[in-house]
Amino acid sequence: MTDFRLKVFRSVALNLSFTKASQELFISQPAISRHIQELESEFQTSLFNRMGNKISLTKAGQLLLDRSEDILNDYQRLDYEMNSLRQKYGGELRIGASTTISQYVLPPVLAEFIKAYPAVSVLLINGNSREIEAALQAGKIDLGLVEGIIRQPQLKYSTFLKDELVPIVHAHNSLASEDEISIERFSQVPLALRESGSGTLDVFVKELERHHLKLSSMNVMIYLGSTESIKLFLEHSDCMGVVSIRSISSELYSGKFKVVDIDGLKMERDFDFVQKRGEEGGLSELFMRFAAKTI
């Protein structure tokens, strides 16, 4: 029921790019341009300032963006409520998940959700926790799934799963012969860690603070953008990594990696659903209830 031109406009306006909107919506760039031209013709005004390869919103474009968020949310809510009367759910659900969740937790849940609700179109993006929260606040997604301990006051968090971070080394590492080391020794071990903005790094830094240590006092060799990058890096170095236990279970079983406990160090965290306050309900709530039963 939604006017697709409005979705196209919102994507272009939020990305300030016809190319990125084309990639996000899986339609050609000429089609994106045509939809924008139709809207500009209908409203008899320009929606974008075009400056070479760059664009910006005109005053009319900003007004339409402000209104389009409410209109599209109302359409989505109406679709959900009309379909729910017949116990049939349809519409679009845009989910954003932090890297660990999107790689190691969410795929089987999404597969079961799509089987149960085939009329719901699901779009998934991933990034670190801060990027997912930013996408939610910008209206690019309807529901976020994040890790870590930092909370944005304008967002609502609901825990759905517990997780633990563990220090790991590759089997060829000399530390693989040990089960536990002291925290003093740990501070000298070369480390490969997740990047700034990741929930994994947030939890690690918080646990260091509990032991009166700073990240700057640790022997960090490199920051990497994903757990898979850390695992591959550890295969070719003598570093230790800190990753979710959920991301390493098969490699621990095969003996490729080993957990080396740090005396006194315990890194536990929650995986949380995150929503904009005041925008709860609809397909987001449906997915949250489904995931809670599935995981």
C-alpha positions in Angstrom: 0.0 0.0 0.0 3.0 2.3 0.6 3.8 4.8 -2.1 7.2 3.4 -3.3 8.3 6.8 -4.5 8.3 7.9 -0.9 10.5 5.0 0.1 12.9 5.9 -2.7 13.0 9.5 -1.7 13.6 8.7 2.0 16.5 6.4 1.0 18.1 9.1 -1.3 17.5 11.8 1.4 19.1 9.8 4.2 22.1 8.6 2.1 22.4 11.8 0.1 23.3 9.5 -2.8 21.3 8.1 -5.7 23.9 5.3 -5.9 23.6 4.2 -2.3 19.8 4.4 -2.5 20.0 2.1 -5.6 22.1 -0.4 -3.6 19.9 -0.2 -0.5 16.6 -0.7 -2.4 17.9 -3.2 -5.1 16.7 -1.2 -8.0 18.6 0.6 -10.8 19.9 4.1 -10.5 17.8 5.3 -13.5 14.7 4.0 -11.7 15.7 5.9 -8.6 16.1 9.1 -10.7 12.7 8.5 -12.3 10.9 8.2 -9.0 12.5 11.4 -7.7 11.6 13.3 -10.9 8.0 12.1 -10.6 7.8 13.4 -7.0 9.4 16.7 -8.0 6.9 17.0 -10.9 3.9 16.2 -8.6 5.0 18.8 -6.0 6.2 21.2 -8.7 9.4 21.9 -6.8 13.0 20.6 -6.5 13.6 18.3 -3.6 17.4 18.2 -4.0 20.2 20.7 -4.8 22.4 19.1 -7.4 26.0 20.1 -7.2 28.1 17.9 -9.6 28.3 14.5 -7.9 26.9 15.8 -4.6 23.3 16.5 -3.6 21.7 18.2 -0.6 18.1 18.6 0.5 16.2 21.7 -0.5 13.8 23.3 2.0 11.0 21.4 0.3 13.1 18.2 0.5 13.7 18.6 4.2 10.0 19.1 4.8 9.1 16.0 2.8 11.7 13.9 4.7 10.3 15.1 8.0 6.8 14.1 6.9 7.8 10.9 5.1 9.0 9.3 8.3 5.6 9.7 9.9 3.7 8.7 6.7 5.8 5.5 6.1 5.5 4.5 9.8 1.8 5.0 9.6 1.6 2.9 6.5 3.6 0.2 8.1 1.5 0.3 11.3 -1.7 0.1 9.2 -0.4 -2.9 7.2 0.4 -4.7 10.4 -2.9 -3.9 12.1 -5.1 -4.8 9.1 -3.2 -8.1 8.5 -3.2 -9.0 12.2 -7.0 -9.0 12.2 -6.7 -12.1 10.0 -3.7 -13.4 11.9 -1.7 -12.8 8.7 1.3 -10.6 9.0 2.9 -8.7 6.1 5.0 -5.6 5.3 8.6 -4.7 5.5 10.8 -5.1 8.6 14.2 -3.4 8.5 16.6 -4.9 11.1 20.1 -3.8 12.0 22.4 -6.0 14.0 25.8 -5.7 15.4 28.5 -7.8 13.8 28.6 -10.7 16.3 24.8 -11.0 16.5 24.3 -10.8 12.7 27.0 -13.5 12.0 26.5 -16.0 14.8 23.0 -15.5 16.4 20.6 -14.1 13.9 20.8 -16.2 10.7 18.9 -19.3 12.0 16.3 -17.1 13.7 15.7 -15.2 10.5 15.3 -18.4 8.5 12.6 -19.6 10.9 10.9 -16.2 11.0 10.7 -16.1 7.2 9.2 -19.6 7.1 6.6 -18.6 9.7 5.8 -15.2 8.1 6.5 -15.4 4.4 4.6 -12.2 3.6 7.0 -10.2 5.7 9.9 -8.7 3.8 13.0 -8.6 5.9 16.0 -6.4 5.3 19.1 -6.9 7.4 22.1 -4.5 7.7 25.1 -5.0 10.0 27.7 -2.8 11.7 29.1 -2.2 15.1 26.7 -1.3 18.0 27.2 2.5 17.7 26.5 2.3 13.9 23.3 0.3 14.5 22.1 2.8 17.1 22.8 5.7 14.7 20.9 3.9 11.9 17.9 3.5 14.2 17.9 7.1 15.2 18.2 8.2 11.6 15.2 6.1 10.6 17.1 3.7 8.4 16.0 0.6 10.4 13.0 -0.3 12.5 14.7 -2.5 15.1 18.3 -2.9 16.3 20.1 -5.8 18.0 23.2 -4.7 19.8 25.8 -5.8 22.2 27.8 -4.0 24.9 27.0 -1.9 27.9 26.7 1.7 26.6 23.1 3.0 26.5 21.7 5.9 24.6 19.0 7.6 26.7 16.6 8.2 23.8 16.5 4.5 22.9 14.8 1.6 24.7 16.8 -1.6 25.3 15.4 -5.1 26.0 17.8 -8.0 26.8 17.1 -11.2 24.8 20.3 -13.2 25.3 23.4 -13.5 27.6 26.9 -13.7 26.2 30.4 -14.0 27.4 33.7 -12.8 26.0 36.7 -15.1 26.2 40.4 -14.6 25.6 41.6 -17.0 22.8 44.8 -18.0 21.2 45.6 -20.2 18.1 46.8 -23.7 18.7 50.3 -22.8 17.6 50.6 -20.0 20.2 52.9 -20.8 23.1 50.1 -19.8 25.5 48.0 -22.6 24.2 49.8 -24.9 26.7 48.4 -22.9 29.6 44.8 -22.9 31.0 45.1 -19.6 33.0 47.5 -16.7 33.3 47.6 -13.8 35.8 46.2 -10.4 34.9 49.7 -8.9 35.2 51.0 -11.3 32.6 47.9 -10.7 30.4 48.7 -6.9 30.3 52.0 -7.9 28.4 50.4 -10.3 25.9 50.0 -8.8 22.4 46.3 -8.4 21.6 44.1 -8.3 18.6 40.9 -6.5 19.5 37.6 -5.2 18.0 37.4 -1.6 16.8 36.2 1.4 18.6 32.4 1.6 18.7 32.0 -2.2 19.0 30.1 -3.6 22.0 32.9 -6.2 22.4 35.5 -3.5 23.0 33.1 -1.6 25.4 32.8 -4.6 27.6 36.5 -5.3 27.5 37.4 -1.8 28.5 34.8 -1.8 31.4 36.3 -5.0 32.8 39.8 -3.6 32.6 38.6 -0.5 34.6 37.2 -2.9 37.3 40.8 -4.0 37.7 42.1 -0.4 37.6 43.7 -0.9 34.2 43.4 1.2 31.1 43.3 0.1 27.5 46.3 2.3 26.9 48.3 0.1 29.3 47.6 -3.1 27.3 49.8 -4.4 24.6 47.3 -3.9 21.7 48.9 -4.8 18.4 45.8 -4.2 16.1 42.1 -3.3 16.1 40.0 -5.2 13.6 36.5 -4.7 12.3 35.1 -8.2 12.8 35.5 -11.4 14.8 36.4 -13.3 11.6 39.2 -10.9 11.0 40.5 -11.5 14.5 40.4 -15.2 14.1 42.2 -15.1 10.8 44.8 -12.7 12.2 45.5 -15.0 15.2 46.2 -17.9 12.8 49.2 -15.9 11.5 50.4 -14.2 14.7 51.3 -14.9 18.3 48.5 -12.5 19.5 45.6 -13.2 21.8 42.1 -12.2 20.8 39.0 -11.4 22.9 35.8 -12.7 21.2 32.3 -13.9 21.9 32.2 -17.6 23.0 29.3 -18.0 20.5 31.7 -17.1 17.6 34.4 -19.7 18.4 32.6 -22.9 19.6 33.3 -25.0 16.5 37.0 -24.0 16.5 37.3 -24.8 20.2 35.8 -28.2 19.6 38.2 -28.9 16.8 41.2 -27.7 18.8 42.1 -24.9 16.4 41.8 -22.3 19.1 42.0 -22.5 22.9 40.5 -20.3 25.6 43.1 -19.1 28.1 41.4 -17.8 31.2 42.7 -14.6 32.9 42.7 -14.8 36.7 39.9 -12.6 38.0 38.7 -11.4 34.6 35.1 -12.1 33.7 33.6 -10.5 30.7 29.8 -11.0 30.5 27.3 -8.9 28.6 23.8 -8.8 27.2 22.6 -8.9 23.7 19.7 -6.4 23.5 16.9 -5.4 21.2 16.9 -1.6 20.8 14.0 0.6 19.6 13.2 4.2 19.4 11.2 5.3 22.4 7.5 5.8 21.5 7.8 3.6 18.3 7.3 0.2 19.9 4.9 -2.3 18.4 4.1 -3.6 14.9 6.4 -6.0 13.1 9.3 -5.2 15.5 7.4 -6.5 18.4 6.3 -9.6 16.4 9.9 -10.4 15.6 11.1 -9.8 19.2 8.5 -12.2 20.5 9.4 -14.8 17.9 13.1 -14.5 18.5 12.7 -14.8 22.2 11.0 -18.2 21.7 13.4 -19.4 19.0 16.8 -18.6 20.5 
